[in-house]
Amino acid sequence: MDKLMTPIWSDQVKKDLALSNPIALGKVGVLLGGKSGEREISIMSGNGVLEALLSKRVNAHAFDTGERDITELKSQNFDRVFIALHGRYGEDGTMQGALEQLGIPYTGSGVQASALAIDKQATKRLWSSFDLATPKFVMLKKDSNLDEVVKYLGLPIIVKPAREGSSLGLSKVTHASDLKAAFDLAEKLDRDVMAEQCIIGDELTCPIVGDGENARALPVIKIVAPDSNYDYHNKYFSDDTRYLCPTGLDLRLEQEVQALALNAYRALGCRGWGRADVMIDNKTNKPYLLEMNTAPGMTSHSLVPMAAKAAGVDYADLVMWLLSKAGLHS
């Protein structure tokens, strides 16, 4: 259980930063924007990261991968980069693979873990092989027998693209007659569409930092969204969504969530940082893993900075620490 104790991590951050020199980090590129459906959020995250680095006297520069060719990264002579990209072409292993080829150290997980984590189907199958609880699911096709899907999963059902984030294309289906429309919406964003058992209860998120056996779970955050609808707007722009940290949950349950998130992170082979989204079944009090984010948001509404602050590490120090851990993983 000691790996869950966040004061140990905050003390380590302070020690690491006391020994670090902003100049030694070299020229830093902050990768933001990109071409995914989460471009707007990525720009917000990247600008926050850039401002934090500049406040720490780091030689940092924004680099919008949606507007510039990634081959320019080499000509810019970046010594390392902070990946503030979300979704496809930034969080899915493609950017990580390019950076490996270019020999530029980067923040976060490597190619394989990134590619696995963005694919909800692959992630859930892997977690199931480790006996980590995750809701039942089926992959939908145009010719799927929707009556059988409803019979297997029950109602309500969550329908979502298999490789999108920020709740893009996600629907909560409460009537069987709406399942086809939800499939059509998700399919516009991804050829692979998942129908998932809807767990009714508290919605939580748990950030993880570090690598392997040294990875640690940060404080859990409880999300209370308007009408229990934590959609794109309520995630990033609404002031009506409430975030509770501490959660008010029973301590044993919170530690169970932290342990589950930590095991999920390790099972995927994640590095640097990540954030596991979890639901608590209100009937059984059992936590279920939904997904793992390997390049979490860093906006004013984002949850990793919130958990880090609760653990005693402010935004700028979090950014500096993550950057100091940038590396190559292949």
Secondary structure, DSSP 8 states (H G I E B T S, - for coil): -GGG-HHHHHHHHHHHHHH--GGGG-EEEEEE--SSTTHHHHHHHHHHHHHHHHHTT-EEEEEETTTS-TTHHHHTT-SEEEE---STTTSSSHHHHHHHHHT--BSS--HHHHHHHH-HHHHHHHHHHTT-----EEEE-TT--HHHHHHHH-SSEEEEETT--TTTT-EEE-SGGGHHHHHHHHHTT-S-EEEEE---S-EEEEEEESSGGG-EE---EEEE-GGG---HHHHHT-SS-EEESS----HHHHHHHHHHHHHHHHHHT--SEEEEEEEE-TTT--EEEEEEESS---STT-HHHHHHHHTT--HHHHHHHHHHT-B---
